[in-house]
């Protein structure tokens, strides 16, 4: 698994810009669409044009899973 560091460059599709754009990896807070929960301080790539988070590397998976588990456990039955 490639480990991405803050400042690393890549490219990705940006939904906001409707284009393939250059990206820069950094530490971001990311809101999950499925639950609305926020995963704080994870590595993610942001669009260099609009700043939207467009990619999340595998190294951030454990933090995302932990937030999802917490959100699921706190739901009323």
N, CA, C, O and CB atoms as a CASP TS submission, in Angstrom:
PFRMAT TS
TARGET T0000
AUTHOR 0000-0000-0000
METHOD Language model
MODEL 1
PARENT N/A
ATOM      1  N   UNK     1       0.840  -1.177   0.000  1.00  0.00           N
ATOM      2  CA  UNK     1       0.000   0.000   0.000  1.00  0.00           C
ATOM      3  C   UNK     1       0.890   1.249   0.000  1.00  0.00           C
ATOM      4  O   UNK     1       1.793   1.394   0.824  1.00  0.00           O
ATOM      5  CB  UNK     1      -0.958  -0.006   1.222  1.00  0.00           C
ATOM      6  N   UNK     2       0.609   2.122  -0.932  1.00  0.00           N
ATOM      7  CA  UNK     2       1.330   3.397  -0.964  1.00  0.00           C
ATOM      8  C   UNK     2       0.824   4.274   0.171  1.00  0.00           C
ATOM      9  O   UNK     2      -0.384   4.391   0.377  1.00  0.00           O
ATOM     10  CB  UNK     2       1.154   4.115  -2.340  1.00  0.00           C
ATOM     11  N   UNK     3       1.728   4.882   0.896  1.00  0.00           N
ATOM     12  CA  UNK     3       1.362   5.815   1.959  1.00  0.00           C
ATOM     13  C   UNK     3       1.533   7.228   1.412  1.00  0.00           C
ATOM     14  O   UNK     3       2.610   7.611   0.955  1.00  0.00           O
ATOM     15  CB  UNK     3       2.234   5.592   3.253  1.00  0.00           C
ATOM     16  N   UNK     4       0.441   7.994   1.468  1.00  0.00           N
ATOM     17  CA  UNK     4       0.459   9.373   0.990  1.00  0.00           C
ATOM     18  C   UNK     4       0.783  10.313   2.136  1.00  0.00           C
ATOM     19  O   UNK     4       0.349  10.098   3.268  1.00  0.00           O
ATOM     20  CB  UNK     4      -0.889   9.750   0.348  1.00  0.00           C
ATOM     21  N   UNK     5       1.545  11.354   1.839  1.00  0.00           N
ATOM     22  CA  UNK     5       1.931  12.347   2.833  1.00  0.00           C
ATOM     23  C   UNK     5       1.383  13.710   2.442  1.00  0.00           C
ATOM     24  O   UNK     5       1.120  13.974   1.268  1.00  0.00           O
ATOM     25  CB  UNK     5       3.462  12.404   2.985  1.00  0.00           C
ATOM     26  N   UNK     6       1.216  14.572   3.435  1.00  0.00           N
ATOM     27  CA  UNK     6       0.762  15.933   3.174  1.00  0.00           C
ATOM     28  C   UNK     6       1.692  16.592   2.161  1.00  0.00           C
ATOM     29  O   UNK     6       2.915  16.547   2.294  1.00  0.00           O
ATOM     30  CB  UNK     6       0.703  16.760   4.486  1.00  0.00           C
ATOM     31  N   UNK     7       1.087  17.200   1.152  1.00  0.00           N
ATOM     32  CA  UNK     7       1.854  17.868   0.105  1.00  0.00           C
ATOM     33  C   UNK     7       2.051  17.036  -1.148  1.00  0.00           C
ATOM     34  O   UNK     7       2.400  17.574  -2.199  1.00  0.00           O
ATOM     35  CB  UNK     7       3.178  18.258   0.636  1.00  0.00           C
ATOM     36  N   UNK     8       1.830  15.712  -1.052  1.00  0.00           N
ATOM     37  CA  UNK     8       1.940  14.861  -2.243  1.00  0.00           C
ATOM     38  C   UNK     8       0.893  15.283  -3.271  1.00  0.00           C
ATOM     39  O   UNK     8      -0.208  15.697  -2.909  1.00  0.00           O
ATOM     40  CB  UNK     8       1.765  13.358  -1.870  1.00  0.00           C
ATOM     41  N   UNK     9       1.236  15.179  -4.539  1.00  0.00           N
ATOM     42  CA  UNK     9       0.345  15.572  -5.637  1.00  0.00           C
ATOM     43  C   UNK     9      -0.165  14.331  -6.362  1.00  0.00           C
ATOM     44  O   UNK     9       0.502  13.298  -6.416  1.00  0.00           O
ATOM     45  CB  UNK     9       1.075  16.518  -6.630  1.00  0.00           C
ATOM     46  N   UNK    10      -1.367  14.464  -6.917  1.00  0.00           N
ATOM     47  CA  UNK    10      -1.972  13.400  -7.707  1.00  0.00           C
ATOM     48  C   UNK    10      -3.014  14.031  -8.621  1.00  0.00           C
ATOM     49  O   UNK    10      -3.052  15.251  -8.783  1.00  0.00           O
ATOM     50  CB  UNK    10      -2.611  12.298  -6.793  1.00  0.00           C
ATOM     51  N   UNK    11      -3.851  13.200  -9.213  1.00  0.00           N
ATOM     52  CA  UNK    11      -4.975  13.722  -9.996  1.00  0.00           C
ATOM     53  C   UNK    11      -6.189  12.858  -9.713  1.00  0.00           C
ATOM     54  O   UNK    11      -6.061  11.688  -9.353  1.00  0.00           O
ATOM     55  CB  UNK    11      -4.650  13.747 -11.528  1.00  0.00           C
ATOM     56  N   UNK    12      -7.368  13.441  -9.877  1.00  0.00           N
ATOM     57  CA  UNK    12      -8.620  12.730  -9.608  1.00  0.00           C
ATOM     58  C   UNK    12      -9.752  13.454 -10.315  1.00  0.00           C
ATOM     59  O   UNK    12      -9.585  14.577 -10.790  1.00  0.00           O
ATOM     60  CB  UNK    12      -8.899  12.628  -8.076  1.00  0.00           C
ATOM     61  N   UNK    13     -10.901  12.802 -10.378  1.00  0.00           N
ATOM     62  CA  UNK    13     -12.110  13.430 -10.921  1.00  0.00           C
ATOM     63  C   UNK    13     -12.755  14.264  -9.821  1.00  0.00           C
ATOM     64  O   UNK    13     -12.989  13.767  -8.719  1.00  0.00           O
ATOM     65  CB  UNK    13     -13.114  12.358 -11.475  1.00  0.00           C
ATOM     66  N   UNK    14     -13.040  15.513 -10.111  1.00  0.00           N
ATOM     67  CA  UNK    14     -13.709  16.395  -9.155  1.00  0.00           C
ATOM     68  C   UNK    14     -15.157  16.575  -9.595  1.00  0.00           C
ATOM     69  O   UNK    14     -15.420  17.058 -10.696  1.00  0.00           O
ATOM     70  CB  UNK    14     -12.978  17.776  -9.047  1.00  0.00           C
ATOM     71  N   UNK    15     -16.099  16.185  -8.729  1.00  0.00           N
ATOM     72  CA  UNK    15     -17.515  16.342  -9.047  1.00  0.00           C
ATOM     73  C   UNK    15     -17.906  17.814  -9.162  1.00  0.00           C
ATOM     74  O   UNK    15     -18.744  18.176  -9.988  1.00  0.00           O
ATOM     75  CB  UNK    15     -18.371  15.657  -7.986  1.00  0.00           C
ATOM     76  N   UNK    16     -17.304  18.652  -8.339  1.00  0.00           N
ATOM     77  CA  UNK    16     -17.648  20.080  -8.379  1.00  0.00           C
ATOM     78  C   UNK    16     -17.151  20.752  -9.657  1.00  0.00           C
ATOM     79  O   UNK    16     -17.875  21.534 -10.273  1.00  0.00           O
ATOM     80  CB  UNK    16     -17.064  20.794  -7.162  1.00  0.00           C
ATOM     81  N   UNK    17     -15.930  20.450 -10.048  1.00  0.00           N
ATOM     82  CA  UNK    17     -15.331  21.071 -11.246  1.00  0.00           C
ATOM     83  C   UNK    17     -15.713  20.338 -12.537  1.00  0.00           C
ATOM     84  O   UNK    17     -15.511  20.861 -13.633  1.00  0.00           O
ATOM     85  CB  UNK    17     -13.806  21.104 -11.110  1.00  0.00           C
ATOM     86  N   UNK    18     -16.263  19.133 -12.406  1.00  0.00           N
ATOM     87  CA  UNK    18     -16.648  18.325 -13.568  1.00  0.00           C
ATOM     88  C   UNK    18     -15.463  18.081 -14.504  1.00  0.00           C
ATOM     89  O   UNK    18     -15.575  18.187 -15.725  1.00  0.00           O
ATOM     90  CB  UNK    18     -17.782  19.012 -14.334  1.00  0.00           C
ATOM     91  N   UNK    19     -14.312  17.746 -13.883  1.00  0.00           N
ATOM     92  CA  UNK    19     -13.100  17.536 -14.675  1.00  0.00           C
ATOM     93  C   UNK    19     -12.103  16.697 -13.883  1.00  0.00           C
ATOM     94  O   UNK    19     -12.223  16.542 -12.668  1.00  0.00           O
ATOM     95  CB  UNK    19     -12.466  18.889 -15.082  1.00  0.00           C
ATOM     96  N   UNK    20     -11.119  16.160 -14.598  1.00  0.00           N
ATOM     97  CA  UNK    20      -9.972  15.549 -13.943  1.00  0.00           C
ATOM     98  C   UNK    20      -9.053  16.698 -13.559  1.00  0.00           C
ATOM     99  O   UNK    20      -8.674  17.512 -14.401  1.00  0.00           O
ATOM    100  CB  UNK    20      -9.243  14.487 -14.873  1.00  0.00           C
ATOM    101  N   UNK    21      -8.696  16.756 -12.273  1.00  0.00           N
ATOM    102  CA  UNK    21      -7.945  17.894 -11.745  1.00  0.00           C
ATOM    103  C   UNK    21      -6.701  17.429 -11.005  1.00  0.00           C
ATOM    104  O   UNK    21      -6.586  16.263 -10.629  1.00  0.00           O
ATOM    105  CB  UNK    21      -8.823  18.732 -10.818  1.00  0.00           C
ATOM    106  N   UNK    22      -5.798  18.332 -10.808  1.00  0.00           N
ATOM    107  CA  UNK    22      -4.646  18.090  -9.947  1.00  0.00           C
ATOM    108  C   UNK    22      -5.133  18.167  -8.507  1.00  0.00           C
ATOM    109  O   UNK    22      -6.011  18.965  -8.180  1.00  0.00           O
ATOM    110  CB  UNK    22      -3.486  19.121 -10.220  1.00  0.00           C
ATOM    111  N   UNK    23      -4.551  17.326  -7.645  1.00  0.00           N
ATOM    112  CA  UNK    23      -4.925  17.318  -6.236  1.00  0.00           C
ATOM    113  C   UNK    23      -3.680  17.410  -5.357  1.00  0.00           C
ATOM    114  O   UNK    23      -2.563  17.127  -5.790  1.00  0.00           O
ATOM    115  CB  UNK    23      -5.731  16.051  -5.897  1.00  0.00           C
ATOM    116  N   UNK    24      -3.910  17.811  -4.121  1.00  0.00           N
ATOM    117  CA  UNK    24      -2.852  17.841  -3.121  1.00  0.00           C
ATOM    118  C   UNK    24      -3.357  17.132  -1.869  1.00  0.00           C
ATOM    119  O   UNK    24      -4.448  17.421  -1.378  1.00  0.00           O
ATOM    120  CB  UNK    24      -2.413  19.310  -2.801  1.00  0.00           C
ATOM    121  N   UNK    25      -2.565  16.213  -1.364  1.00  0.00           N
ATOM    122  CA  UNK    25      -2.933  15.505  -0.141  1.00  0.00           C
ATOM    123  C   UNK    25      -2.644  16.369   1.071  1.00  0.00           C
ATOM    124  O   UNK    25      -1.677  17.131   1.104  1.00  0.00           O
ATOM    125  CB  UNK    25      -2.183  14.171  -0.035  1.00  0.00           C
ATOM    126  N   UNK    26      -3.510  16.231   2.068  1.00  0.00           N
ATOM    127  CA  UNK    26      -3.353  16.947   3.321  1.00  0.00           C
ATOM    128  C   UNK    26      -4.292  16.362   4.358  1.00  0.00           C
ATOM    129  O   UNK    26      -5.017  15.406   4.085  1.00  0.00           O
ATOM    130  CB  UNK    26      -3.618  18.450   3.133  1.00  0.00           C
ATOM    131  N   UNK    27      -4.274  16.941   5.549  1.00  0.00           N
ATOM    132  CA  UNK    27      -5.132  16.492   6.637  1.00  0.00           C
ATOM    133  C   UNK    27      -6.436  17.275   6.575  1.00  0.00           C
ATOM    134  O   UNK    27      -6.438  18.506   6.569  1.00  0.00           O
ATOM    135  CB  UNK    27      -4.433  16.672   8.021  1.00  0.00           C
ATOM    136  N   UNK    28      -7.555  16.537   6.528  1.00  0.00           N
ATOM    137  CA  UNK    28      -8.874  17.152   6.375  1.00  0.00           C
ATOM    138  C   UNK    28      -9.890  16.485   7.299  1.00  0.00           C
ATOM    139  O   UNK    28      -9.716  15.336   7.705  1.00  0.00           O
ATOM    140  CB  UNK    28      -9.347  17.061   4.912  1.00  0.00           C
ATOM    141  N   UNK    29     -10.949  17.218   7.623  1.00  0.00           N
ATOM    142  CA  UNK    29     -12.133  16.643   8.241  1.00  0.00           C
ATOM    143  C   UNK    29     -13.075  16.313   7.091  1.00  0.00           C
ATOM    144  O   UNK    29     -13.318  17.152   6.224  1.00  0.00           O
ATOM    145  CB  UNK    29     -12.800  17.627   9.301  1.00  0.00           C
ATOM    146  N   UNK    30     -13.610  15.080   7.081  1.00  0.00           N
ATOM    147  CA  UNK    30     -14.447  14.627   5.973  1.00  0.00           C
ATOM    148  C   UNK    30     -15.795  14.163   6.513  1.00  0.00           C
ATOM    149  O   UNK    30     -15.856  13.320   7.408  1.00  0.00           O
ATOM    150  CB  UNK    30     -13.753  13.487   5.181  1.00  0.00           C
ATOM    151  N   UNK    31     -16.871  14.718   5.967  1.00  0.00           N
ATOM    152  CA  UNK    31     -18.217  14.299   6.365  1.00  0.00           C
ATOM    153  C   UNK    31     -18.652  13.127   5.493  1.00  0.00           C
ATOM    154  O   UNK    31     -18.545  13.179   4.268  1.00  0.00           O
ATOM    155  CB  UNK    31     -19.231  15.479   6.250  1.00  0.00           C
ATOM    156  N   UNK    32     -19.144  12.071   6.137  1.00  0.00           N
ATOM    157  CA  UNK    32     -19.613  10.892   5.425  1.00  0.00           C
ATOM    158  C   UNK    32     -21.031  11.121   4.928  1.00  0.00           C
ATOM    159  O   UNK    32     -21.903  11.545   5.685  1.00  0.00           O
ATOM    160  CB  UNK    32     -19.550   9.647   6.326  1.00  0.00           C
ATOM    161  N   UNK    33     -21.253  10.838   3.652  1.00  0.00           N
ATOM    162  CA  UNK    33     -22.583  11.021   3.075  1.00  0.00           C
ATOM    163  C   UNK    33     -23.603  10.090   3.712  1.00  0.00           C
ATOM    164  O   UNK    33     -24.748  10.483   3.936  1.00  0.00           O
ATOM    165  CB  UNK    33     -22.542  10.792   1.571  1.00  0.00           C
ATOM    166  N   UNK    34     -23.199   8.867   4.005  1.00  0.00           N
ATOM    167  CA  UNK    34     -24.143   7.850   4.480  1.00  0.00           C
ATOM    168  C   UNK    34     -24.759   8.186   5.829  1.00  0.00           C
ATOM    169  O   UNK    34     -25.950   7.957   6.038  1.00  0.00           O
ATOM    170  CB  UNK    34     -23.453   6.520   4.571  1.00  0.00           C
ATOM    171  N   UNK    35     -23.962   8.728   6.750  1.00  0.00           N
ATOM    172  CA  UNK    35     -24.456   8.967   8.102  1.00  0.00           C
ATOM    173  C   UNK    35     -24.405  10.430   8.522  1.00  0.00           C
ATOM    174  O   UNK    35     -25.035  10.823   9.503  1.00  0.00           O
ATOM    175  CB  UNK    35     -23.669   8.150   9.072  1.00  0.00           C
ATOM    176  N   UNK    36     -23.662  11.224   7.785  1.00  0.00           N
ATOM    177  CA  UNK    36     -23.483  12.623   8.175  1.00  0.00           C
ATOM    178  C   UNK    36     -22.403  12.803   9.231  1.00  0.00           C
ATOM    179  O   UNK    36     -22.071  13.930   9.599  1.00  0.00           O
ATOM    180  CB  UNK    36     -24.785  13.186   8.686  1.00  0.00           C
ATOM    181  N   UNK    37     -21.849  11.680   9.724  1.00  0.00           N
ATOM    182  CA  UNK    37     -20.785  11.747  10.722  1.00  0.00           C
ATOM    183  C   UNK    37     -19.540  12.363  10.092  1.00  0.00           C
ATOM    184  O   UNK    37     -19.326  12.262   8.885  1.00  0.00           O
ATOM    185  CB  UNK    37     -20.472  10.338  11.297  1.00  0.00           C
ATOM    186  N   UNK    38     -18.725  13.000  10.926  1.00  0.00           N
ATOM    187  CA  UNK    38     -17.498  13.624  10.450  1.00  0.00           C
ATOM    188  C   UNK    38     -16.299  12.829  10.943  1.00  0.00           C
ATOM    189  O   UNK    38     -16.168  12.544  12.134  1.00  0.00           O
ATOM    190  CB  UNK    38     -17.408  15.095  10.918  1.00  0.00           C
ATOM    191  N   UNK    39     -15.430  12.476  10.008  1.00  0.00           N
ATOM    192  CA  UNK    39     -14.164  11.823  10.341  1.00  0.00           C
ATOM    193  C   UNK    39     -13.127  12.938  10.394  1.00  0.00           C
ATOM    194  O   UNK    39     -12.843  13.588   9.388  1.00  0.00           O
ATOM    195  CB  UNK    39     -13.769  10.688   9.283  1.00  0.00           C
ATOM    196  N   UNK    40     -12.572  13.148  11.570  1.00  0.00           N
ATOM    197  CA  UNK    40     -11.662  14.274  11.770  1.00  0.00           C
ATOM    198  C   UNK    40     -10.209  13.894  11.503  1.00  0.00           C
ATOM    199  O   UNK    40      -9.749  12.803  11.839  1.00  0.00           O
ATOM    200  CB  UNK    40     -11.799  14.810  13.182  1.00  0.00           C
ATOM    201  N   UNK    41      -9.514  14.840  10.887  1.00  0.00           N
ATOM    202  CA  UNK    41      -8.058  14.770  10.749  1.00  0.00           C
ATOM    203  C   UNK    41      -7.559  13.503  10.056  1.00  0.00           C
ATOM    204  O   UNK    41      -6.723  12.778  10.594  1.00  0.00           O
ATOM    205  CB  UNK    41      -7.426  14.867  12.099  1.00  0.00           C
ATOM    206  N   UNK    42      -8.087  13.243   8.845  1.00  0.00           N
ATOM    207  CA  UNK    42      -7.590  12.106   8.064  1.00  0.00           C
ATOM    208  C   UNK    42      -6.876  12.621   6.816  1.00  0.00           C
ATOM    209  O   UNK    42      -7.099  13.746   6.369  1.00  0.00           O
ATOM    210  CB  UNK    42      -8.755  11.147   7.672  1.00  0.00           C
ATOM    211  N   UNK    43      -6.021  11.776   6.274  1.00  0.00           N
ATOM    212  CA  UNK    43      -5.345  12.116   5.029  1.00  0.00           C
ATOM    213  C   UNK    43      -6.344  12.006   3.890  1.00  0.00           C
ATOM    214  O   UNK    43      -7.048  11.004   3.763  1.00  0.00           O
ATOM    215  CB  UNK    43      -4.116  11.195   4.783  1.00  0.00           C
ATOM    216  N   UNK    44      -6.400  13.043   3.062  1.00  0.00           N
ATOM    217  CA  UNK    44      -7.302  13.054   1.911  1.00  0.00           C
ATOM    218  C   UNK    44      -6.726  13.982   0.857  1.00  0.00           C
ATOM    219  O   UNK    44      -5.935  14.875   1.163  1.00  0.00           O
ATOM    220  CB  UNK    44      -8.743  13.498   2.318  1.00  0.00           C
ATOM    221  N   UNK    45      -7.131  13.761  -0.392  1.00  0.00           N
ATOM    222  CA  UNK    45      -6.685  14.613  -1.499  1.00  0.00           C
ATOM    223  C   UNK    45      -7.777  15.633  -1.802  1.00  0.00           C
ATOM    224  O   UNK    45      -8.953  15.288  -1.917  1.00  0.00           O
ATOM    225  CB  UNK    45      -6.348  13.762  -2.772  1.00  0.00           C
ATOM    226  N   UNK    46      -7.373  16.881  -1.926  1.00  0.00           N
ATOM    227  CA  UNK    46      -8.316  17.948  -2.252  1.00  0.00           C
ATOM    228  C   UNK    46      -8.003  18.508  -3.637  1.00  0.00           C
ATOM    229  O   UNK    46      -6.845  18.586  -4.049  1.00  0.00           O
ATOM    230  CB  UNK    46      -8.267  19.072  -1.186  1.00  0.00           C
ATOM    231  N   UNK    47      -9.062  18.894  -4.342  1.00  0.00           N
ATOM    232  CA  UNK    47      -8.939  19.509  -5.666  1.00  0.00           C
ATOM    233  C   UNK    47      -8.149  20.809  -5.547  1.00  0.00           C
ATOM    234  O   UNK    47      -8.439  21.642  -4.689  1.00  0.00           O
ATOM    235  CB  UNK    47     -10.342  19.773  -6.292  1.00  0.00           C
ATOM    236  N   UNK    48      -7.160  20.974  -6.404  1.00  0.00           N
ATOM    237  CA  UNK    48      -6.361  22.206  -6.389  1.00  0.00           C
ATOM    238  C   UNK    48      -7.142  23.409  -6.906  1.00  0.00           C
ATOM    239  O   UNK    48      -6.735  24.548  -6.677  1.00  0.00           O
ATOM    240  CB  UNK    48      -5.103  22.021  -7.222  1.00  0.00           C
ATOM    241  N   UNK    49      -8.266  23.177  -7.605  1.00  0.00           N
ATOM    242  CA  UNK    49      -9.051  24.289  -8.145  1.00  0.00           C
ATOM    243  C   UNK    49     -10.101  24.794  -7.158  1.00  0.00           C
ATOM    244  O   UNK    49     -10.234  26.001  -6.960  1.00  0.00           O
ATOM    245  CB  UNK    49      -9.726  23.866  -9.435  1.00  0.00           C
ATOM    246  N   UNK    50     -10.851  23.873  -6.535  1.00  0.00           N
ATOM    247  CA  UNK    50     -11.966  24.303  -5.681  1.00  0.00           C
ATOM    248  C   UNK    50     -11.817  23.926  -4.205  1.00  0.00           C
ATOM    249  O   UNK    50     -12.560  24.431  -3.364  1.00  0.00           O
ATOM    250  CB  UNK    50     -13.237  23.718  -6.202  1.00  0.00           C
ATOM    251  N   UNK    51     -10.867  23.044  -3.884  1.00  0.00           N
ATOM    252  CA  UNK    51     -10.640  22.659  -2.498  1.00  0.00           C
ATOM    253  C   UNK    51     -11.491  21.503  -1.998  1.00  0.00           C
ATOM    254  O   UNK    51     -11.329  21.075  -0.855  1.00  0.00           O
ATOM    255  CB  UNK    51     -10.872  23.817  -1.638  1.00  0.00           C
ATOM    256  N   UNK    52     -12.397  20.985  -2.828  1.00  0.00           N
ATOM    257  CA  UNK    52     -13.257  19.861  -2.451  1.00  0.00           C
ATOM    258  C   UNK    52     -12.415  18.598  -2.260  1.00  0.00           C
ATOM    259  O   UNK    52     -11.519  18.320  -3.057  1.00  0.00           O
ATOM    260  CB  UNK    52     -14.352  19.625  -3.525  1.00  0.00           C
ATOM    261  N   UNK    53     -12.706  17.833  -1.199  1.00  0.00           N
ATOM    262  CA  UNK    53     -12.026  16.543  -1.012  1.00  0.00           C
ATOM    263  C   UNK    53     -12.522  15.598  -2.101  1.00  0.00           C
ATOM    264  O   UNK    53     -13.725  15.382  -2.250  1.00  0.00           O
ATOM    265  CB  UNK    53     -12.293  15.946   0.431  1.00  0.00           C
ATOM    266  N   UNK    54     -11.581  15.037  -2.857  1.00  0.00           N
ATOM    267  CA  UNK    54     -11.938  14.200  -4.006  1.00  0.00           C
ATOM    268  C   UNK    54     -11.431  12.764  -3.903  1.00  0.00           C
ATOM    269  O   UNK    54     -11.845  11.913  -4.691  1.00  0.00           O
ATOM    270  CB  UNK    54     -11.404  14.819  -5.259  1.00  0.00           C
ATOM    271  N   UNK    55     -10.555  12.478  -2.960  1.00  0.00           N
ATOM    272  CA  UNK    55     -10.024  11.119  -2.825  1.00  0.00           C
ATOM    273  C   UNK    55      -9.541  10.890  -1.399  1.00  0.00           C
ATOM    274  O   UNK    55      -9.028  11.793  -0.738  1.00  0.00           O
ATOM    275  CB  UNK    55      -8.872  10.873  -3.830  1.00  0.00           C
ATOM    276  N   UNK    56      -9.721   9.658  -0.951  1.00  0.00           N
ATOM    277  CA  UNK    56      -9.266   9.266   0.378  1.00  0.00           C
ATOM    278  C   UNK    56      -8.418   8.014   0.215  1.00  0.00           C
ATOM    279  O   UNK    56      -8.898   7.010  -0.312  1.00  0.00           O
ATOM    280  CB  UNK    56     -10.473   9.021   1.361  1.00  0.00           C
ATOM    281  N   UNK    57      -7.175   8.057   0.654  1.00  0.00           N
ATOM    282  CA  UNK    57      -6.299   6.898   0.467  1.00  0.00           C
ATOM    283  C   UNK    57      -6.603   5.779   1.473  1.00  0.00           C
ATOM    284  O   UNK    57      -7.223   6.020   2.509  1.00  0.00           O
ATOM    285  CB  UNK    57      -4.835   7.325   0.592  1.00  0.00           C
ATOM    286  N   UNK    58      -6.162   4.561   1.160  1.00  0.00           N
ATOM    287  CA  UNK    58      -6.414   3.416   2.040  1.00  0.00           C
ATOM    288  C   UNK    58      -5.923   3.620   3.478  1.00  0.00           C
ATOM    289  O   UNK    58      -6.492   3.043   4.405  1.00  0.00           O
ATOM    290  CB  UNK    58      -5.758   2.192   1.464  1.00  0.00           C
ATOM    291  N   UNK    59      -4.900   4.413   3.675  1.00  0.00           N
ATOM    292  CA  UNK    59      -4.369   4.605   5.023  1.00  0.00           C
ATOM    293  C   UNK    59      -5.373   5.281   5.957  1.00  0.00           C
ATOM    294  O   UNK    59      -5.186   5.254   7.174  1.00  0.00           O
ATOM    295  CB  UNK    59      -3.098   5.427   4.962  1.00  0.00           C
ATOM    296  N   UNK    60      -6.429   5.885   5.419  1.00  0.00           N
ATOM    297  CA  UNK    60      -7.450   6.540   6.236  1.00  0.00           C
ATOM    298  C   UNK    60      -8.626   5.620   6.560  1.00  0.00           C
ATOM    299  O   UNK    60      -9.550   6.018   7.268  1.00  0.00           O
ATOM    300  CB  UNK    60      -7.956   7.777   5.528  1.00  0.00           C
ATOM    301  N   UNK    61      -8.592   4.402   6.049  1.00  0.00           N
ATOM    302  CA  UNK    61      -9.718   3.478   6.188  1.00  0.00           C
ATOM    303  C   UNK    61     -10.054   3.160   7.642  1.00  0.00           C
ATOM    304  O   UNK    61     -11.231   3.164   8.004  1.00  0.00           O
ATOM    305  CB  UNK    61      -9.419   2.198   5.453  1.00  0.00           C
ATOM    306  N   UNK    62      -9.074   2.889   8.476  1.00  0.00           N
ATOM    307  CA  UNK    62      -9.349   2.517   9.867  1.00  0.00           C
ATOM    308  C   UNK    62     -10.062   3.639  10.615  1.00  0.00           C
ATOM    309  O   UNK    62     -10.973   3.375  11.399  1.00  0.00           O
ATOM    310  CB  UNK    62      -8.049   2.156  10.587  1.00  0.00           C
ATOM    311  N   UNK    63      -9.663   4.874  10.386  1.00  0.00           N
ATOM    312  CA  UNK    63     -10.318   6.005  11.046  1.00  0.00           C
ATOM    313  C   UNK    63     -11.761   6.138  10.586  1.00  0.00           C
ATOM    314  O   UNK    63     -12.642   6.437  11.392  1.00  0.00           O
ATOM    315  CB  UNK    63      -9.556   7.307  10.769  1.00  0.00           C
ATOM    316  N   UNK    64     -12.013   5.921   9.310  1.00  0.00           N
ATOM    317  CA  UNK    64     -13.377   5.993   8.772  1.00  0.00           C
ATOM    318  C   UNK    64     -14.228   4.877   9.364  1.00  0.00           C
ATOM    319  O   UNK    64     -15.363   5.119   9.774  1.00  0.00           O
ATOM    320  CB  UNK    64     -13.367   5.899   7.222  1.00  0.00           C
ATOM    321  N   UNK    65     -13.698   3.661   9.415  1.00  0.00           N
ATOM    322  CA  UNK    65     -14.433   2.540   9.976  1.00  0.00           C
ATOM    323  C   UNK    65     -14.789   2.778  11.436  1.00  0.00           C
ATOM    324  O   UNK    65     -15.887   2.424  11.864  1.00  0.00           O
ATOM    325  CB  UNK    65     -13.625   1.265   9.841  1.00  0.00           C
ATOM    326  N   UNK    66     -13.893   3.365  12.201  1.00  0.00           N
ATOM    327  CA  UNK    66     -14.152   3.636  13.616  1.00  0.00           C
ATOM    328  C   UNK    66     -15.305   4.624  13.781  1.00  0.00           C
ATOM    329  O   UNK    66     -16.146   4.450  14.663  1.00  0.00           O
ATOM    330  CB  UNK    66     -12.887   4.182  14.297  1.00  0.00           C
ATOM    331  N   UNK    67     -15.351   5.647  12.950  1.00  0.00           N
ATOM    332  CA  UNK    67     -16.440   6.629  13.032  1.00  0.00           C
ATOM    333  C   UNK    67     -17.764   5.982  12.621  1.00  0.00           C
ATOM    334  O   UNK    67     -18.797   6.246  13.236  1.00  0.00           O
ATOM    335  CB  UNK    67     -16.139   7.860  12.132  1.00  0.00           C
ATOM    336  N   UNK    68     -17.740   5.148  11.601  1.00  0.00           N
ATOM    337  CA  UNK    68     -18.970   4.462  11.167  1.00  0.00           C
ATOM    338  C   UNK    68     -19.476   3.547  12.275  1.00  0.00           C
ATOM    339  O   UNK    68     -20.674   3.524  12.557  1.00  0.00           O
ATOM    340  CB  UNK    68     -18.720   3.644   9.868  1.00  0.00           C
ATOM    341  N   UNK    69     -18.574   2.790  12.911  1.00  0.00           N
ATOM    342  CA  UNK    69     -18.975   1.908  14.002  1.00  0.00           C
ATOM    343  C   UNK    69     -19.605   2.702  15.148  1.00  0.00           C
ATOM    344  O   UNK    69     -20.632   2.299  15.694  1.00  0.00           O
ATOM    345  CB  UNK    69     -17.768   1.110  14.512  1.00  0.00           C
ATOM    346  N   UNK    70     -18.998   3.815  15.506  1.00  0.00           N
ATOM    347  CA  UNK    70     -19.523   4.659  16.572  1.00  0.00           C
ATOM    348  C   UNK    70     -20.899   5.193  16.213  1.00  0.00           C
ATOM    349  O   UNK    70     -21.801   5.209  17.050  1.00  0.00           O
ATOM    350  CB  UNK    70     -18.570   5.814  16.859  1.00  0.00           C
ATOM    351  N   UNK    71     -21.065   5.633  14.961  1.00  0.00           N
ATOM    352  CA  UNK    71     -22.372   6.152  14.511  1.00  0.00           C
ATOM    353  C   UNK    71     -23.424   5.056  14.560  1.00  0.00           C
ATOM    354  O   UNK    71     -24.555   5.302  14.978  1.00  0.00           O
ATOM    355  CB  UNK    71     -22.273   6.727  13.077  1.00  0.00           C
ATOM    356  N   UNK    72     -23.068   3.860  14.140  1.00  0.00           N
ATOM    357  CA  UNK    72     -24.026   2.749  14.148  1.00  0.00           C
ATOM    358  C   UNK    72     -24.387   2.334  15.567  1.00  0.00           C
ATOM    359  O   UNK    72     -25.547   2.031  15.847  1.00  0.00           O
ATOM    360  CB  UNK    72     -23.458   1.551  13.388  1.00  0.00           C
ATOM    361  N   UNK    73     -23.410   2.318  16.460  1.00  0.00           N
ATOM    362  CA  UNK    73     -23.653   1.914  17.838  1.00  0.00           C
ATOM    363  C   UNK    73     -24.508   2.922  18.596  1.00  0.00           C
ATOM    364  O   UNK    73     -25.184   2.558  19.558  1.00  0.00           O
ATOM    365  CB  UNK    73     -22.341   1.719  18.556  1.00  0.00           C
ATOM    366  N   UNK    74     -24.486   4.185  18.174  1.00  0.00           N
ATOM    367  CA  UNK    74     -25.237   5.213  18.904  1.00  0.00           C
ATOM    368  C   UNK    74     -26.643   5.425  18.346  1.00  0.00           C
ATOM    369  O   UNK    74     -27.385   6.263  18.858  1.00  0.00           O
ATOM    370  CB  UNK    74     -24.480   6.524  18.870  1.00  0.00           C
ATOM    371  N   UNK    75     -27.020   4.680  17.306  1.00  0.00           N
ATOM    372  CA  UNK    75     -28.373   4.795  16.745  1.00  0.00           C
ATOM    373  C   UNK    75     -29.389   4.198  17.708  1.00  0.00           C
ATOM    374  O   UNK    75     -29.115   3.183  18.349  1.00  0.00           O
ATOM    375  CB  UNK    75     -28.463   4.093  15.367  1.00  0.00           C
ATOM    376  N   UNK    76     -30.552   4.817  17.813  1.00  0.00           N
ATOM    377  CA  UNK    76     -31.594   4.214  18.646  1.00  0.00           C
ATOM    378  C   UNK    76     -32.119   2.931  17.993  1.00  0.00           C
ATOM    379  O   UNK    76     -32.169   2.816  16.768  1.00  0.00           O
ATOM    380  CB  UNK    76     -32.754   5.216  18.878  1.00  0.00           C
ATOM    381  N   UNK    77     -32.499   1.992  18.818  1.00  0.00           N
ATOM    382  CA  UNK    77     -33.024   0.724  18.302  1.00  0.00           C
ATOM    383  C   UNK    77     -34.449   0.816  17.883  1.00  0.00           C
ATOM    384  O   UNK    77     -35.025  -0.173  17.429  1.00  0.00           O
ATOM    385  CB  UNK    77     -32.888  -0.347  19.317  1.00  0.00           C
TER
END
